[in-house]
Amino acid sequence: MKAAVYREKGRLQVEDVPVPDLEAGEILVRVDVCGVCGTDIKKVQKGLLAGPRIFGHEIAGTVTRVAGGVTRFREGDRVALHHHIPCGTCFYCREKAYAQCPRYKENGTTAGFEPSGGGMAEYVKARDWIVERGAIPIPDGVLPEEAAFVEPVNTCVKAVQKAAIEKGQTVLVVGQGPIGLLLMQLCKRAGATVLASDTMADRLAMSRQLGADAALDARAVDVVREVRAATSGRGADRTLLAALGQVAVTQAIEATRAAGKVVVFSATSPGETAEIDLGALCSSEKDIVTSYSASVDVQDEAARLVFTREIRVRELVTHRLPLSQAPEAFDLASKPAPGVLKVVVEMR
């Protein structure tokens, strides 16, 4: 089969590799669509892991083979796959910090080499614990590119829950890329008044189209001043940070009211730093919390939001490239530019 293989820092190439063999309890899935995730882009560009590996974890496909012991699925079933599922019994699982569970950190989907997601290949194997608890049946009428959002929407639902957003609050979402647009929609669904900021006109337009109460051009207006003006001078009750860099971090903290909460979502690899005035932060009693990866506790809800189109995801897909152009897809998704939101790879 064909697969986009990461060999070393900055090197991703399409190669011929063996189709994975199955062991008891596993299934083989023909990948229909795999989304390009910012976390995988960082791994490739920064060389965070040793190669060779096959990345890709926003997976929707069709079961083509089942091993002995599999009862949940049969050939022809369509599935969306999570690549991480916790054990459910360790210290971190008891604390509901699932992303810190040792079993969660073990990748459960693979197309060969060191298991690393495997979605950027024609076929991917789901290991037994994924088959049992991390494979989601796709209903009729749902497009593969929509189903591929089940995992990223899950991560966003988790972040919104950690933000403790309530009806009537004012929320600022900094950054309106694909993740920021998902967070914005989920905050609206929670009953908040949502303000969004970005520097790209088309992303601001999409934010308004998908329901933002205001979309602020950070190049043209003072976002902090605008947020305070909309909140009787206080600032946002909650701010979700879906962008990187010192400017975005400073904007998020300064635009949040005293005793409010900032959720850092987008920093996912070592070396992503920003300076913070701890004295000002402490005296104003602002909380900074982080959110990373998915949660089994919201797995069914996230899938329902995607499948019922309560959260709109198809509008976010701007580029669909074949597997033969996977390196170009990663490059395209890595450079925020007008007209570029979500990039997906289709196994056509």
Secondary structure, 3 states (H helix, E strand, C coil): CEEEEEEECCEEEEEECCCCCCCCCCEEEEEEEEECCHHHHHHHHHCCCCCCECCCCEEEEEEEEECCCCCCCCCCCEEEECCCCCCCCCHHHHCCCHHHCHHHHCCCEECCCECCCCCCECEEEECHHHHHHCEEECCCCCCHHHHCCHHHHHHHHHHHHHHCCCCCCEEEEECCCHHHHHHHHHHHHCCCEEEEEECCHHHHHHHHHCCCCEEEECCCCCHHHHHHHCCCCCCEEEEEECCCCHHHHHHHHHCEEEEEEEEECCCCCCCCCCCCCHHHHHHCCCEEEECCCCCHHHHHHHHHHHHCCCCCCHHHEEEEEEHHHHHHHHHHHCCCCCCCCEEEEECC
